[in-house]
Amino acid sequence: GNGGGGGETCTAPAWDPARVYNGGDTVSYGGHNWRAKWWVTGDKPGTTGQWGVWEDLGAC
């Protein structure tokens, strides 16, 4: 269960530029967790901007 602790840990798999991600998939990259908003492959988390495919879930 959820212990109610603060902060996420980098439990998501590391981002892989060769992999296809679907909306809702999470990855870790650059010390942050990221969630794909839609289908994506090859776009590096943190480079797509506020309206890009990767949602920054915060440091982990």
N, C-alpha and C positions, 0 to 999 in steps of 0.2 A: 504493500500500500504506500500511499504518499505520507511521508513523515511531517509534511508541512514546513520543511526547511526552506530557507530563502536561497534563491539563485539556482540556476540550472547547472548541471555538470555536462561536460562534453561527452555524452554517452552516444550521441549520433555518430554514424560512420563518417570517416573523413570524406570530404568531397573528392570525387573522381571525375576528371574532365572527359573521360571516355564513356561514362555511364549516362544512360537516359533516366531522368527523374520525372516523376509525375507529380501533379499538384498534391500537396500535403506531405510529400517526402521531406525528411529533415536530414541535414548534414552538419558536420562541424568543419570549420575552416577559419584560420587566422584567429583562433581563440574565441570564436563566436559560434553559436548555433544558428542555423539558417533553415527556413522552410520555403520550399518551392510553391509558388502560387499557381503555377500551371506547368505543363510539359516543358522540359528544358534539357538541353545537353550542351556542354562546352562553355556555358557562360559562368565565369568565375564569380562566386559570391562576393559582394562588396563592390562590384564594378558596374552593376546595372542600375544603380541609383534608387531613389525613393520609390519610383513607380516601376522599377524593374521586377524581374521574376522572383528574386530572392528576398524574402522578408527576414530582417535581422531580428532574431529572438533574444539577442543580448549576449553579453560575455559569459563564458562558461569556464 
